């Protein structure tokens, strides 16, 4: 037989809802609430640290003090909505619009060409690139042969009067005072005291045969067959890998377009208010506000994943005391 000593209704909650952040600006005024969108988890934790003391007045030490001296409140967010604002917040970055002009680009130099590699057009040290290109032309780049000039092993030239072949120096020396008889069958020849070798045809490079072009991504890849691949292989045979450099120049026209750009900066955390507006399928709805907190990213953001799951971002919430009259956390409860 059950013993009944009180009457009590249990309250259960299936928590769902919206989470938003209201950033505190440099002038102390709060910006409007920016909602994260889909948040799969939001938690608040409280840890209490106690100071204890043991009395040694008797033969057996006994604890005579156990008092809380520190309360640490913190929280966490798992955000499923990978929009630009949330990704920027995770990286401590800014969001801006990049505008690409349709100004034709002429003779963009790409160095260290070799088969099986790819290059992004318009690439800079900061990762800036172009997108959506047209009128693409790729040409082999080498200096024109000069009279009475010192050449070292691995240097590549083309005749001053082009014959559509390139030549690599296999024995260092000085070129003659007039052009030599250039071979075109893959053999070597003397240019005064220097020796050069024909490494192949380099004109009329063709997309799909000598290189692959992804015009949308502005991505150029060198085929493992074709003229560039043949020239590279012949140069390796002549002087060995790593002892020469192949180059091409690319002409193209970018499309006039814009896209969203996210760039990291020096600040990785934000200070402000955190709002949780519950919309529970079961249980009373609550509104929780953290008047002063720091929001900082933590964990990992997947850009490539093998499992069948959406990417998520995790944030830690440091909960602070704003002032002596403001609670660290406020919860308003409403009827179910």
N, C-alpha and C positions, 0 to 999 in steps of 0.2 A: 504494500500500500504506500503510495507516494505521500510524502510529508509536504504540506503547503504552509509556508511561513510568510509569504508575501505575494502580492499580485503585481506583476510587471509585464509590460509589453516589450518584446525584443524589436529593435529597429535594425533592419538590414539595408544595405546600400549596394547598388551596382553602379559604380562611379563612371560617369561619362561627362563630357562637356567641352568647354572652350578654355584656352589659356592664352592670356595676352600679356604684353610687357609694355610699360609706360616709362620710357627712358627719361632720366633726369638730365636736363641740358646744362650747359656750362653756367647759365645765369641762375640756376636753381629751380627754374620752372620746368614742369613736366610736359613732355610731348604727348600727343594723343596715343591712345592704346593701339598697339599693333598686334593683331592676333596671329598666333603661330599657324593656325589651321589644324590639321589632324595631329593630335598628340596622343600617342598610345599609352603613355604612362606619365603621371605627375605625382610625386611623393613628397612628403615632409617628414623629417626625422628630428628627434630631440634626444640629446645626450646630456646626462647630468654627471658632473664630476664631484665626488665627495671628498672632504678632508676628514681623515680619521685619526684618532689619538688613543694611545693605550696608557692607562695608569699603571705605575710601577710601585704603588704604595704598599701593596700586599705581596705575599709570596708568589701569587699568580697574577700575571699581567692581565688586565681586563680593559676592554674598550670603554672609554668614558666620553668619547666624542665622535659623532658621525654626522657631519653637517654638509649640505651642498655648498660648494664655492664657485661653481661654474656651470652655466647652462649654454649649450651650443645647439643652435637651431640651424638646420640646413635642409635642402631639398634637391630634387632632381627632376629633369624633364627628358622624355624620349619623344622626339619630334619626327613624325613620318613625312610631313609636308616639306619636300625638298625644293621649294621655290627659291628665287634669287635672294630674297631678303633673309630667309633662314640660313641658306648656305653662307651668305656673307657674314651673318651673325656668328656662325660656327667658326669661320676662319678669322674673325676679327677684321673683316674687310669692308670695303665700300662698294656700292653698286652704282654704275653709271651706264650711259648709253654711248657706245662707240659708233662713230659715223665713218663709213668708208667711202671715199670719193672714187669716181670712175676715171681717175687720171692714169693714162697708159704708163707702164713701167718698161724701161728699155735697158737691156744689158745687165740684168741682175745676176751677179756672179755667184755661182755655187761651186764650192771647192771640194776636194777630196772625193771625187766621183768614183764609185765602185759598184759593181752589180749587186742586186739584192738589197739595196738601201733606198731610203726614201727621204725627201726633203720637202719642207713646207715653204711655199713661196711667201715672200714678205716677212720672213722670220727675223726677229731681232733678239738681242741678248735677253730682253725682258719677256720674250715669248709672244710679242705682238705678231700677228699674222694677217693675211688677207683671206677672203672667202669669195667663192663664186667668180671665177676668172674665165675669160674668153680670149680669142686671138693669141693663143699660146704658141710660141716658137722657141725651140731649143737649139742652140748652136755650140759646137765645140769651140773652146777658148784656148789659144796658145799664142805665144809671142811670135812675131815674124822673124825669120832668120836674118841676122845682121852680119855684114862683112867684118873680118878681122876682130872677132869677139871671142872672149874666153868662155868656154862651156864646160860644165861639170857633169859627171855621170848622173843620169836621171832627168836632166833638163829636156824639155820637149819644145820643139819649134815646128812651124809650118813654113813653107817657102814664101818669100815675099810676093812672088807671083803664084797664087794658090794653084795646087794641082789636086786638091781634095784628099791629100794624105797628110799624116802627122809623123814626126820622126823624133826618136829618143836618143840621147847621147849615151853611148856604151863605153867609150874611151874618152877621157877628158882631153881637151886641147883647145886650140884656137882655130876659128874658122878661116877659110881662105878669103882673099880680097875680092872674089867674085863667086857667084853661086856654083855649087858642084853639080854633078849629074845625079839627080835624085832617083833612087830606085822606087818602084811601086809594086814589087812582088814579095815584100817581107824580108828582103836581104839588107846587108849593111853596105856602107860606102864611106869613103874618106872625104872629110871636109877639112882639107889641109891636115893639121896635126890631130884633129878630133875625128872620132868615128861615130856615125849615126846609123840607126836601124829604122826601116819603115815599119810602123806599127798598125797601119791600116787606114781604111777610108773613114773620113770624119764629116763629110758633108751630108746635107739633106737628111738630118735625123728625123725620124717619123714616129709619131705617137702610135702606140700599140705594137710597134716593131722594135724600136730602139729604147723607148721609154714608155711608161704608163702614166696617164694623167687622170687624176680625180679632180675635175674642174670645180665641183662644189666645195670640196675641202682645200682646194689649191695645193694639192699634194702631187709631187712628181716622184716617180719611182723608176730606177734604172733596171731594165730587164736583165735577166741572166744570159740572154742571147741578144744578138743584134750588134750594131756597129760599136757602141760604147763598150759593151761587154767584150767584144773582140779586141779593141784597142787596149783595154785594161789587161786582158790575158796576155797579149803580145808584149806589153811593157813589163809585166811580171817575169815573163820568160827572158826578156832582154837584160834586166838589171835587178830583178828580185822585188818582192812585195815590200812596201814601205820606203822605197828609194826613189819615188817619183810621185807626182801629183797630177791627176786629171781634173780639168775644170770645164764647166759649161756656162754659157750666158743664156738667160731666159728673158724673153719679151712676153708681156701679157697685159691685159686690161681688166682691172677689178670692176665688179658691178657696183653701182651706187646702192648701198644698203646700210642697215644699222643692225646692231645686236647688243644684248646686255653683257656688260663686262663687270667682273668681280675681281677686285685686286686687294691683296692683303696689306695691312698697315701695321702700325706699332701698337695699337690698343686691341687687346683680345677679350676684355671683359667690359660689361656695361653696368651702370648703376641706375636703379629706378624702382618702380612698383610692379609687382606681379599680381595679376588678377586671374582667378579661376572661377568660371561661371558654370556650375553643374547643370546638366540636363539629363538626369538619370532615368533609365527605363524602369527602375524600381528603387524606392526609397526617397526620403525628403531631399529636395535640392538645397545645396548650400552655396553661398558665395564667400570665397576666401580671398582676402587681400593681404599681401605682404607689403607694408608701406615703404620699407627700405631694404633693398637687397642688391647683391651683385650677381650678375648672370654671366657665367663663364663656360666656354665649351670644354668638353672632355670626352675622351674615347675616340672612336673611329667613325669615319664616314666612307661607306663603300662606293666606289665608282665602277668597279667590276666585282661581281660576286658569282659564285658557282651555285649557291642555293637559290631556291625559288622564294625570295623574300624581297620586300621593298627596302630601299636604303633608309636608314634612320640616323638621326643626330642626337647626341646626348649633351645635356647642359647641367652644370651644377649650380645650385642657388645658395648663395651665402646670405643668411638672414641676419639683419642688423637691427639695432635699436636706433630709431630716428631721433627721438628726444624723450624727455621724461614723461610726457603726456600722451605719447603715441604707442600703442601696443606693437609688439613685434609681429604678431599675427592676429587678424580679426576674422572671425567666421560668423556669418549671418545665416541662420537656418530658416527655411520656409516650408510650408506644408507640402506634403507629397501630392 
